[in-house]
């Protein structure tokens, strides 16, 4: 079977969950081959990629690959597309993953599909568009299919692969080194999972009432091992940092469980969370549109309901 | 500094958006068009850079005839002139075609800096700025929440999953901006009146040296196989909190094996 390239997402050498999901997806469609861009591939990371089915691990270990914005990763993948003729290239549909996919598409004269939530035979991708209102199946017509897949699109399943490492000799063009990363600033976010990757997301909205009260949302999130999100009303009010905004102009999340507390469920917000598998809503207003989406809803004051829920979750663990 | 700011007319996100049954493209006639929200931040950033460093701001928009409303809004905010890339042959263009057509138009206009919103609210691919940088061979300074220009040097803060990167490059460059980088100004009455007199040049594909076989629905590198309205979610259980709402929600989570 043809190889399917999977661009590895990692932070400080740790392979992200979405990469394991992509390897799982790739295994159903071909032979998964992981692509590690930059230095820092550890034995632990290699073992992790092999555990989830990577037969090959292509490595371009030069620091130049990660010290410049996006373009080197696209050049690396383009070279592998030319040398290895893979059946497809999969990347995570993160903001940067999509940019890599976009540049790669131009370089290889190939079609690109972004924000796939499923991928089947013939690389036909499922997408959920217009804020979740329309389900679309799309496919690439020209070149090597390049598909950016959203985190949480499939459950990662370990099936051992050979994990054979192969160093790629890559000479970057000057154009690829035009935007230099001179400093990386890591903002402390504690032990919580990343918002777009998290299996569970607990979000607060206008009903939370203040920045201090977000501790109620964080308490439930921590009890569940979840990420914290916020509606635009809450981030606009300055109660929670903007990068946690879920919605049309913020992050799109697709977790197993989404808990919306004090969020009315305006279309702007729904666009960012509608593909969650299970939705729980807590809101004072029985008419709030979020209840139309909810698998389970509690009409009540979140300041009473959420702490009680947190206590119950902690008790039952 | 010669700044080109790219704006897109999109359907109002508050309205129901549909695909056309015949060619599976967005039905733009059925809905009100508005300026893509993220592009308003791009326009504001362009105007602020012009105010600080001098130069000229040109609006570039690709879209059907009615996109002129969007162009006028950007002009009313304070841009100097506009180029409307409009041709029936462009209908149905995917991201690859669009980036090609826009890159051709940008080469014709000339620029020191191209600024875009980081994505459109309709297609939401988030790839256009990266594709333009690739096609134009200029540095990609995308997902910026801060932009600083000093002579021919440019630095941005690029949002990342872990925080941000500081990125430096030399002009010309392509920048995309994220929400909240600034506070977009409202057009003043004077601005709206002045916008009516500002020059808007319409370019067809031949004017911008765009090859007809590289754009439009037939040239698309990807295609919609089929689509359907998302099935409504099954009605859930809604309970009223009578002092036990949290416990009941916990029962539900337990039944779904989340706890």
Interface residues (C-beta under 8 A of the other chain):
Chain A: X11 X69 X70 X71 X74 X94 X95 X96 X98 X99 X100 X101 X102 X103 X105 X106 X107 X109 X110 X111 X112 X113 X114 X115 X124 X128 X129 X130 X131 X132 X133 X134 X135 X136 X137 X138 X139 X140 X141 X142 X143 X175 X178 X179 X180 X181 X182 X183 X184 X185 X186 X187 X194 X196 X200 X224 X242 X243 X245 X248 X249 X250 X256 X257 X267 X268 X271 X274 X278 X279 X280 X282 X286 X291 X292 X293 X294 X295 X296 X297 X298 X299 X300 X301 X304 X305 X306 X307 X308 X309 X310 X311 X312 X313 X316 X317
Chain B: X13 X14 X16 X17 X18 X19 X37 X38 X94 X95 X96 X99 X118 X121 X122 X124 X125 X126 X127 X128 X129 X130 X131 X133 X134 X135 X137 X138 X139 X140 X141 X142 X143 X155 X158 X159 X160 X161 X162 X163 X164 X165 X166 X167 X168 X169 X170 X173 X179 X180 X220 X221 X222 X223 X224 X225 X226 X227 X228 X229 X230 X233 X234 X236 X237 X238 X239 X240 X241 X243 X244 X245 X246 X247 X248 X249 X250 X252 X253 X254 X256 X258 X259
